[in-house]
Amino acid sequence: MYADTVVEDKLVHKPRFIALVFAAMFALFFAFNLADTMFGLFLEPVIGDPKTSGFHGRFAVAVVLAMLFALNLVAIGFLPLRLQILVVWFELLVLFLGFFYTFDLSLEFIERKIGFMITRGLFTTLYVSAISIAIASVIAIIGAIAKLSSNGFAFAIASFYTSLFRGLPLILQVYLIYLGLPQLGYVITAVPAGIIALSLCYGAYMTEIFRAGIESIPKGQWEASRAMGFKFGLTMRRVILPQAVPVIIPPTGNQFIAMLKDSSLVSVIGVWELMFLARTLGQKEYKHMEMLITAAMIYWVLTMILELIQARIEAHYRGKGAR
């Protein structure tokens, strides 16, 4: 509580801090010459035509924006923490949307195409990612057990696998599987090739996550299980994994979110996921920015939803651990 009060005091009640913020924002806004943007049009009655206002226009716009930024910072400093977060999020979202508005986007075109992007592209993205993360989890469990094994053969295979697939770019793995397997006589379509590539790549990363989670359990748990006559499989299912899951879930959730975005790389082999549709639909009518921004917003919203789900799952396991 005291630390929060000190920080708030520095942000709100220190004239030097506010003056420094004002000077920094003025320099930034002046350097970027925002007189030629929507801010200049808004201040046109004061500075004149933004295109001919020159130094005077740049100076006036920079002063006004820096003053608004500093006053906004002071006002936010008086709000409770949660309300501060909501206000800043809202303001950044408005600026974000305002930035994209400057591209003069065709909203009518976006409205016509967004339904297809969600029903086809988003569904394919989720489908590919969900199957891939399930397969990657199985691979990770097997790989983690092998890396913790005293069997040199199993350890060597697991360590070679993780080294290889963590050392190659994902897009290279996609091409090697999609173009390489047919040369060996195994013809494979785009979706299975993408799923295999994502599963193998993320399985290698998750192997280390699972290994670290299992190693976090004290050795006494293993010894007690052996003393009770539990076999290895039963010990893993009933003793080790239930305790390791709270450690494993946060980084695994992060890996799924990362996989969701990396699934865009399978568009290079023709999988009809979000990125593929954004490129092809935009190319037909030369509306590239409309489709790319739409895809970006869908990815962003989907990521936020997954982050909320992950937070709920983590809270659930934290609650179980507390009990």
C-alpha positions as CSV (number, residue, x, y, z in Angstrom):
1,M,0.0,0.0,0.0
2,Y,2.8,2.4,0.9
3,A,4.7,1.7,-2.3
4,D,1.5,2.4,-4.4
5,T,1.1,5.7,-2.6
6,V,4.7,6.7,-3.3
7,V,4.3,5.8,-7.0
8,E,1.0,7.7,-7.3
9,D,2.6,10.7,-5.6
10,K,5.5,10.7,-8.1
11,L,3.1,10.4,-11.1
12,V,0.5,12.9,-10.0
13,H,1.9,15.5,-7.6
14,K,5.5,16.0,-8.9
15,P,5.7,19.0,-11.2
16,R,9.1,18.0,-12.4
17,F,7.9,14.6,-13.5
18,I,4.9,16.2,-15.4
19,A,7.2,18.7,-17.0
20,L,9.6,16.0,-18.1
21,V,6.7,14.0,-19.6
22,F,5.5,17.2,-21.4
23,A,8.9,17.9,-22.8
24,A,9.4,14.3,-24.0
25,M,6.0,14.1,-25.6
26,F,6.5,17.5,-27.2
27,A,9.8,16.4,-28.7
28,L,8.2,13.2,-30.0
29,F,5.1,14.8,-31.5
30,F,7.2,17.6,-33.1
31,A,9.7,15.1,-34.6
32,F,6.9,13.1,-36.2
33,N,5.2,16.2,-37.7
34,L,1.7,15.3,-36.8
35,A,0.4,18.5,-38.4
36,D,-0.1,16.5,-41.6
37,T,-2.4,14.0,-39.8
38,M,-6.0,14.1,-38.4
39,F,-4.6,16.1,-35.5
40,G,-3.6,18.9,-37.8
41,L,-7.0,18.9,-39.4
42,F,-8.6,19.1,-36.0
43,L,-6.5,22.2,-35.2
44,E,-6.9,23.8,-38.6
45,P,-8.7,26.8,-37.3
46,V,-5.7,27.6,-35.2
47,I,-2.8,26.6,-37.4
48,G,-4.3,27.0,-40.8
49,D,-4.0,24.5,-43.7
50,P,-1.9,21.6,-42.3
51,K,-0.1,21.2,-45.6
52,T,1.2,24.8,-45.6
53,S,1.4,25.5,-41.8
54,G,5.1,24.6,-41.7
55,F,7.0,25.1,-38.4
56,H,4.2,27.0,-36.8
57,G,1.7,24.1,-37.4
58,R,4.1,21.5,-36.2
59,F,4.9,23.5,-33.0
60,A,1.2,24.1,-32.2
61,V,0.1,20.5,-32.8
62,A,3.0,19.2,-30.7
63,V,2.2,21.6,-27.8
64,V,-1.5,20.8,-27.8
65,L,-0.9,17.0,-27.9
66,A,1.9,17.1,-25.3
67,M,-0.4,19.1,-23.0
68,L,-3.3,16.7,-23.5
69,F,-1.0,13.7,-22.8
70,A,0.3,15.3,-19.6
71,L,-3.1,16.3,-18.3
72,N,-4.4,12.8,-19.2
73,L,-1.6,11.2,-17.2
74,V,-2.4,13.4,-14.2
75,A,-6.1,12.7,-14.4
76,I,-5.6,8.9,-14.6
77,G,-3.3,9.0,-11.6
78,F,-6.2,10.0,-9.4
79,L,-8.3,6.9,-10.4
80,P,-8.3,3.5,-8.7
81,L,-5.9,0.9,-10.2
82,R,-8.5,-1.1,-12.0
83,L,-10.2,1.9,-13.5
84,Q,-6.7,3.2,-14.5
85,I,-6.2,0.0,-16.5
86,L,-9.6,0.2,-18.2
87,V,-9.2,3.8,-19.1
88,V,-5.7,3.3,-20.6
89,W,-6.8,0.3,-22.5
90,F,-9.8,2.2,-23.9
91,E,-7.6,5.2,-24.9
92,L,-5.0,2.9,-26.6
93,L,-7.7,1.1,-28.4
94,V,-9.1,4.4,-29.7
95,L,-5.7,5.4,-30.9
96,F,-5.1,2.0,-32.4
97,L,-8.4,2.2,-34.4
98,G,-7.7,5.8,-35.3
99,F,-4.3,4.8,-36.7
100,F,-6.0,2.2,-39.0
101,Y,-8.7,4.6,-39.9
102,T,-6.0,6.8,-41.6
103,F,-5.6,4.0,-44.2
104,D,-9.0,4.9,-45.6
105,L,-10.3,1.4,-45.3
106,S,-13.3,0.1,-47.2
107,L,-15.6,-1.0,-44.3
108,E,-18.2,-2.3,-46.8
109,F,-15.6,-4.7,-48.2
110,I,-14.7,-5.9,-44.7
111,E,-18.3,-6.5,-43.8
112,R,-18.7,-8.6,-46.9
113,K,-15.7,-10.8,-46.2
114,I,-15.4,-11.1,-42.4
115,G,-18.2,-13.7,-42.1
116,F,-16.3,-16.0,-44.5
117,M,-13.0,-15.4,-42.7
118,I,-14.5,-16.4,-39.4
119,T,-16.6,-19.4,-40.5
120,R,-13.9,-20.8,-42.7
121,G,-10.5,-19.3,-41.8
122,L,-11.0,-19.1,-38.0
123,F,-12.5,-22.6,-37.9
124,T,-9.5,-24.0,-39.8
125,T,-7.0,-22.1,-37.6
126,L,-8.6,-23.5,-34.4
127,Y,-9.0,-27.0,-35.9
128,V,-5.4,-27.2,-36.9
129,S,-4.1,-25.7,-33.6
130,A,-6.3,-27.8,-31.3
131,I,-5.2,-31.1,-33.0
132,S,-1.6,-30.0,-33.1
133,I,-1.4,-29.0,-29.4
134,A,-3.1,-32.4,-28.4
135,I,-0.5,-34.4,-30.4
136,A,2.3,-32.1,-29.2
137,S,1.3,-32.8,-25.6
138,V,1.5,-36.5,-26.1
139,I,4.9,-36.2,-27.7
140,A,6.0,-33.9,-24.9
141,I,5.1,-36.4,-22.2
142,I,6.9,-39.2,-23.9
143,G,9.9,-36.9,-24.6
144,A,10.0,-35.6,-21.0
145,I,9.9,-39.2,-19.6
146,A,12.7,-40.2,-22.0
147,K,14.9,-37.3,-21.0
148,L,14.4,-38.1,-17.4
149,S,15.2,-41.8,-18.0
150,S,18.5,-43.4,-17.0
151,N,18.3,-45.3,-20.3
152,G,20.9,-43.8,-22.6
153,F,19.2,-44.9,-25.8
154,A,15.9,-43.2,-24.8
155,F,17.7,-40.0,-23.6
156,A,19.7,-39.8,-26.8
157,I,16.6,-40.1,-29.0
158,A,14.7,-37.5,-27.0
159,S,17.6,-35.0,-26.8
160,F,18.3,-35.4,-30.5
161,Y,14.6,-34.8,-31.3
162,T,14.3,-31.7,-29.2
163,S,17.6,-30.3,-30.5
164,L,16.6,-30.8,-34.2
165,F,13.1,-29.5,-34.1
166,R,13.9,-26.5,-31.8
167,G,16.9,-25.7,-34.1
168,L,14.9,-25.5,-37.4
169,P,12.6,-22.7,-38.4
170,L,9.0,-23.8,-38.4
171,I,8.4,-22.8,-42.0
172,L,11.3,-25.0,-43.0
173,Q,9.8,-27.9,-41.2
174,V,6.5,-27.3,-43.0
175,Y,8.2,-27.4,-46.4
176,L,10.3,-30.4,-45.5
177,I,7.2,-32.4,-44.5
178,Y,4.9,-31.2,-47.3
179,L,7.4,-31.4,-50.1
180,G,9.8,-34.1,-48.7
181,L,7.3,-36.9,-47.9
182,P,6.0,-37.2,-51.4
183,Q,9.5,-37.9,-52.7
184,L,9.6,-40.8,-50.3
185,G,6.3,-42.1,-51.7
186,Y,4.0,-40.7,-49.0
187,V,1.7,-38.2,-50.6
188,I,0.2,-35.9,-48.0
189,T,-2.2,-33.1,-48.3
190,A,-1.7,-29.6,-46.9
191,V,-3.7,-29.8,-43.6
192,P,-2.1,-33.1,-42.3
193,A,1.3,-31.7,-43.3
194,G,0.7,-28.5,-41.3
195,I,-0.6,-30.5,-38.3
196,I,2.5,-32.8,-38.3
197,A,4.9,-29.9,-38.6
198,L,3.2,-27.9,-35.8
199,S,3.0,-31.0,-33.6
200,L,6.6,-32.0,-34.0
201,C,7.9,-28.4,-33.6
202,Y,5.9,-27.5,-30.5
203,G,6.3,-31.0,-29.1
204,A,10.0,-30.4,-28.9
205,Y,9.5,-27.1,-27.0
206,M,6.9,-28.6,-24.7
207,T,9.1,-31.6,-23.9
208,E,11.3,-29.2,-22.0
209,I,8.3,-27.7,-20.3
210,F,7.0,-31.1,-19.2
211,R,10.5,-32.2,-18.1
212,A,10.9,-29.1,-15.9
213,G,7.4,-29.6,-14.4
214,I,8.1,-33.2,-13.6
215,E,11.5,-32.4,-12.1
216,S,9.9,-29.8,-9.9
217,I,8.3,-32.6,-7.8
218,P,10.6,-33.6,-4.9
219,K,12.3,-37.0,-5.3
220,G,10.8,-38.1,-2.0
221,Q,7.5,-38.4,-3.9
222,W,9.0,-41.0,-6.2
223,E,10.7,-42.8,-3.3
224,A,7.4,-42.9,-1.3
225,S,5.5,-44.3,-4.4
226,R,8.1,-47.0,-4.9
227,A,7.9,-47.9,-1.2
228,M,4.2,-48.3,-1.6
229,G,4.7,-50.7,-4.5
230,F,3.5,-48.3,-7.2
231,K,4.8,-49.0,-10.7
232,F,6.2,-46.2,-12.9
233,G,3.0,-45.7,-14.9
234,L,0.8,-45.5,-11.8
235,T,3.2,-43.2,-10.1
236,M,3.2,-40.8,-13.0
237,R,-0.6,-40.9,-13.3
238,R,-1.6,-40.7,-9.6
239,V,1.3,-38.9,-7.9
240,I,3.7,-36.9,-10.2
241,L,1.6,-35.5,-13.0
242,P,-1.3,-34.2,-10.8
243,Q,1.3,-32.2,-8.8
244,A,3.2,-31.1,-12.0
245,V,0.1,-29.9,-13.9
246,P,-0.1,-26.5,-12.1
247,V,3.6,-25.9,-13.1
248,I,3.1,-27.1,-16.6
249,I,-0.2,-25.3,-17.5
250,P,1.0,-21.7,-17.7
251,P,3.8,-22.2,-20.2
252,T,1.7,-24.8,-22.1
253,G,-1.1,-22.2,-22.4
254,N,1.5,-19.8,-23.8
255,Q,2.6,-22.4,-26.3
256,F,-0.9,-22.9,-27.5
257,I,-1.4,-19.2,-28.0
258,A,1.9,-19.0,-29.9
259,M,0.9,-22.0,-32.0
260,L,-2.4,-20.3,-32.9
261,K,-0.4,-17.5,-34.4
262,D,2.3,-19.7,-35.9
263,S,-0.4,-21.7,-37.7
264,S,-0.5,-18.8,-40.1
265,L,2.8,-20.3,-41.5
266,V,0.9,-23.3,-42.9
267,S,-0.8,-20.9,-45.3
268,V,2.3,-21.2,-47.5
269,I,1.2,-24.7,-48.5
270,G,-2.4,-23.7,-49.2
271,V,-4.2,-24.4,-45.9
272,W,-7.3,-22.2,-45.8
273,E,-6.7,-20.6,-42.4
274,L,-6.9,-16.9,-41.5
275,M,-3.7,-15.7,-43.1
276,F,-4.3,-17.6,-46.3
277,L,-7.8,-16.1,-46.7
278,A,-6.6,-12.6,-45.7
279,R,-4.0,-12.8,-48.6
280,T,-6.3,-14.3,-51.2
281,L,-9.5,-12.3,-50.5
282,G,-7.5,-9.1,-50.4
283,Q,-5.6,-9.8,-53.6
284,K,-8.8,-10.3,-55.7
285,E,-9.9,-6.7,-55.3
286,Y,-6.6,-5.1,-54.2
287,K,-7.9,-4.6,-50.6
288,H,-4.9,-6.0,-48.9
289,M,-4.9,-3.7,-45.8
290,E,-8.6,-4.4,-45.2
291,M,-8.1,-8.1,-45.0
292,L,-4.8,-8.0,-43.1
293,I,-6.1,-5.7,-40.5
294,T,-9.3,-7.8,-40.2
295,A,-7.2,-10.9,-39.7
296,A,-5.0,-9.1,-37.1
297,M,-8.1,-8.1,-35.1
298,I,-9.5,-11.7,-35.2
299,Y,-6.2,-13.1,-34.0
300,W,-6.0,-10.4,-31.3
301,V,-9.6,-11.1,-30.0
302,L,-9.0,-14.8,-30.1
303,T,-5.7,-14.5,-28.2
304,M,-7.5,-12.4,-25.5
305,I,-10.2,-15.0,-25.1
306,L,-7.6,-17.8,-24.7
307,E,-5.7,-15.7,-22.2
308,L,-8.8,-15.4,-20.1
309,I,-9.4,-19.1,-20.3
310,Q,-5.8,-19.8,-19.3
311,A,-6.1,-17.5,-16.4
312,R,-9.3,-19.3,-15.2
313,I,-7.5,-22.7,-15.5
314,E,-4.5,-21.4,-13.6
315,A,-6.7,-20.0,-10.9
316,H,-8.6,-23.3,-10.6
317,Y,-5.3,-25.2,-10.0
318,R,-4.0,-22.6,-7.6
319,G,-7.2,-23.0,-5.6
320,K,-6.8,-26.7,-5.5
321,G,-3.2,-26.4,-4.4
322,A,-4.3,-24.0,-1.6
323,R,-6.8,-26.5,-0.3
